[in-house]
Amino acid sequence: MSKSLKWGIIGCGHIAGKFAEDISLVEDNELYAVASRSQEKAQAFAHKYQVQKSYGDYDAICKDEKVDIIYLATPHNSHLKYGLKVLNQGKHLLCEKPMAVNSEQVSDLINASQKNGVFLMEALWSRFNPSIQTILRRINNGDIGAVKYINADFYFKKDFEPSHRLFDPALAGGALLDIGVYPLFLSYLILGLPKAILSNSRLHSNGIDLQTSVILQYESAQSILSFGIETKSDMLGCINGEKGSFQLHDRWHETQSYSHIQNDMREIYNLPTLGYGYTHEIMECYNCISNGKSQSEYWSHQDSLNLIGMCDTIRRQNGIKYPFEIL
Ligand SMILES: NC(=O)c1ccc[n+]([C@@H]2O[C@H](COP(=O)([O-])OP(=O)(O)OC[C@H]3O[C@@H](n4cnc5c(N)ncnc54)[C@H](OP(=O)(O)O)[C@@H]3O)[C@@H](O)[C@H]2O)c1
């Protein structure tokens, strides 16, 4: 690809701003247009991040012929609806995690990407984090021996606000789909799909999960994972093998460093991200699109399906239902 990749962003919220900053750090990538449900908000965002075009609705940006790829940064429940709009307009899509709220919806997005011959990736940015990339390579290299136990959590504290996307069942609120996907991803990345999942959630009276703990059972290993939105935690990712351990430092999903622990000796490796760390997934989108690929080999369509499949199971086990679907 000789020209730069022109990005559009749908949804001018919290994460969109950080992503906009990171695009400016990546060579050959340009944030060209943004769309909000409100023209004023789109204009203010465009002004702040020096973006050429701003749209006051999501349809118009999908029709802008200059936009190559859309970063979709709206609440989870809307990823299917807006994602289909983007893909059916023949544009590439980087869709915030989770790609959609259940397996059926994720399959619909994948089918639309295949039908339209465009690139689609879930924005599972931790997959491209330099420390996580490195420990994966070292685990595959046998540096800690066979992995027997993974322990990872993801907690933060947010005061209850009924209409906030984190708490609103109509927006697929709750810990599982917002942050639970990260510890599930870590275990899946290293050990693959488990043969059994045991989970237990504490639900709010409105039906969303405030806290969930999970045991993933593998043939010769176990993972213990926990996530919630009412307190903080250590936010470490610990991968323990027969010969040693890797520890991803806090907050492990966006970590800047990791430790290798062997025979009670700890070696620390600093591997800072570029910007916030969204840069690495932006580079992956650029590389895939430049090479005519419709998916990434590092976080493929099947990986997104497997991840949401685990979430579906946990939701079934705990009766987590959203008002707009029957699981
Ligand atoms: N990768 C990460 O590190 C990370 C971190 C946080 C969140 N996320 C993901 O990114 C997505 C957005 O999260 P966020 O924290 O940025 O959320 P947010 O701050 O609430 O922003 C979401 C934006 O979506 C748009 N939107 C469209 N329909 C909406 C509705 N019915 N209610 C509320 N907003 C609506 C709004 O933009 P307009 O008003 O401009 O239309 C809103 O500003 C989620 O899927 C989440 O899982 C990823």
The ligand as an SDF file (V2000), in Angstrom:
LIG
                    3D

 48 52  0  0  0  0  0  0  0  0999 V2000
   -9.4390   -1.5100   24.5060 N   0  0  0  0  0  0  0  0  0  0  0  0
   -9.6220   -0.8790   25.6410 C   0  0  0  0  0  0  0  0  0  0  0  0
   -8.6780   -0.5860   26.3700 O   0  0  0  0  0  0  0  0  0  0  0  0
  -10.9980   -0.4750   26.0230 C   0  0  0  0  0  0  0  0  0  0  0  0
  -11.1780    0.3410   27.1370 C   0  0  0  0  0  0  0  0  0  0  0  0
  -12.4630    0.7810   27.4190 C   0  0  0  0  0  0  0  0  0  0  0  0
  -13.5240    0.3580   26.6350 C   0  0  0  0  0  0  0  0  0  0  0  0
  -13.3020   -0.4670   25.5720 N   0  0  0  0  0  0  0  0  0  0  0  0
  -14.4200   -0.9060   24.7240 C   0  0  0  0  0  0  0  0  0  0  0  0
  -14.8090    0.1940   23.9190 O   0  0  0  0  0  0  0  0  0  0  0  0
  -16.2230    0.2820   23.8180 C   0  0  0  0  0  0  0  0  0  0  0  0
  -16.6350    1.6730   24.2880 C   0  0  0  0  0  0  0  0  0  0  0  0
  -16.2080    1.8630   25.6120 O   0  0  0  0  0  0  0  0  0  0  0  0
  -15.9590    3.3390   26.2330 P   0  0  0  0  0  0  0  0  0  0  0  0
  -15.4270    3.1200   27.6040 O   0  0  0  0  0  0  0  0  0  0  0  0
  -15.2010    4.2000   25.2940 O   0  0  0  0  0  0  0  0  0  0  0  0
  -17.4560    3.8360   26.3540 O   0  0  0  0  0  0  0  0  0  0  0  0
  -18.0300    5.3170   26.4340 P   0  0  0  0  0  0  0  0  0  0  0  0
  -17.0200    6.2550   26.9850 O   0  0  0  0  0  0  0  0  0  0  0  0
  -19.3580    5.2180   27.0620 O   0  0  0  0  0  0  0  0  0  0  0  0
  -18.1780    5.7020   24.8920 O   0  0  0  0  0  0  0  0  0  0  0  0
  -18.9790    4.9870   24.0350 C   0  0  0  0  0  0  0  0  0  0  0  0
  -19.4550    5.9120   22.9230 C   0  0  0  0  0  0  0  0  0  0  0  0
  -20.3640    5.1530   22.1200 O   0  0  0  0  0  0  0  0  0  0  0  0
  -21.3350    6.0130   21.5640 C   0  0  0  0  0  0  0  0  0  0  0  0
  -22.6770    5.4230   21.7680 N   0  0  0  0  0  0  0  0  0  0  0  0
  -23.4710    4.9290   20.7910 C   0  0  0  0  0  0  0  0  0  0  0  0
  -24.6180    4.4570   21.2910 N   0  0  0  0  0  0  0  0  0  0  0  0
  -24.5690    4.6710   22.6120 C   0  0  0  0  0  0  0  0  0  0  0  0
  -25.4740    4.4150   23.6700 C   0  0  0  0  0  0  0  0  0  0  0  0
  -26.6760    3.8380   23.4510 N   0  0  0  0  0  0  0  0  0  0  0  0
  -25.1160    4.7640   24.9090 N   0  0  0  0  0  0  0  0  0  0  0  0
  -23.9090    5.3050   25.1490 C   0  0  0  0  0  0  0  0  0  0  0  0
  -22.9960    5.5850   24.1750 N   0  0  0  0  0  0  0  0  0  0  0  0
  -23.3320    5.2610   22.9210 C   0  0  0  0  0  0  0  0  0  0  0  0
  -21.1760    7.3640   22.2350 C   0  0  0  0  0  0  0  0  0  0  0  0
  -20.4950    8.1720   21.3030 O   0  0  0  0  0  0  0  0  0  0  0  0
  -21.2130    9.4050   20.5790 P   0  0  0  0  0  0  0  0  0  0  0  0
  -22.0360   10.0790   21.6570 O   0  0  0  0  0  0  0  0  0  0  0  0
  -20.0630   10.2040   20.1150 O   0  0  0  0  0  0  0  0  0  0  0  0
  -22.0750    8.8690   19.4760 O   0  0  0  0  0  0  0  0  0  0  0  0
  -20.2590    7.1010   23.4110 C   0  0  0  0  0  0  0  0  0  0  0  0
  -19.4500    8.2170   23.7030 O   0  0  0  0  0  0  0  0  0  0  0  0
  -16.7790   -0.8760   24.6470 C   0  0  0  0  0  0  0  0  0  0  0  0
  -17.1570   -1.9480   23.8060 O   0  0  0  0  0  0  0  0  0  0  0  0
  -15.6200   -1.3150   25.5460 C   0  0  0  0  0  0  0  0  0  0  0  0
  -15.5750   -2.7180   25.7870 O   0  0  0  0  0  0  0  0  0  0  0  0
  -12.0720   -0.8740   25.2620 C   0  0  0  0  0  0  0  0  0  0  0  0
  1  2  1  0
  2  3  2  0
  2  4  1  0
  4  5  1  0
  4 48  2  0
  5  6  2  0
  6  7  1  0
  7  8  2  0
  8  9  1  0
  8 48  1  0
  9 10  1  0
  9 46  1  0
 10 11  1  0
 11 12  1  0
 11 44  1  0
 12 13  1  0
 13 14  1  0
 14 15  2  0
 14 16  1  0
 14 17  1  0
 17 18  1  0
 18 19  2  0
 18 20  1  0
 18 21  1  0
 21 22  1  0
 22 23  1  0
 23 24  1  0
 23 42  1  0
 24 25  1  0
 25 26  1  0
 25 36  1  0
 26 27  1  0
 26 35  1  0
 27 28  2  0
 28 29  1  0
 29 30  1  0
 29 35  2  0
 30 31  1  0
 30 32  2  0
 32 33  1  0
 33 34  2  0
 34 35  1  0
 36 37  1  0
 36 42  1  0
 37 38  1  0
 38 39  2  0
 38 40  1  0
 38 41  1  0
 42 43  1  0
 44 45  1  0
 44 46  1  0
 46 47  1  0
M  CHG  2   8   1  16  -1
M  END
$$$$
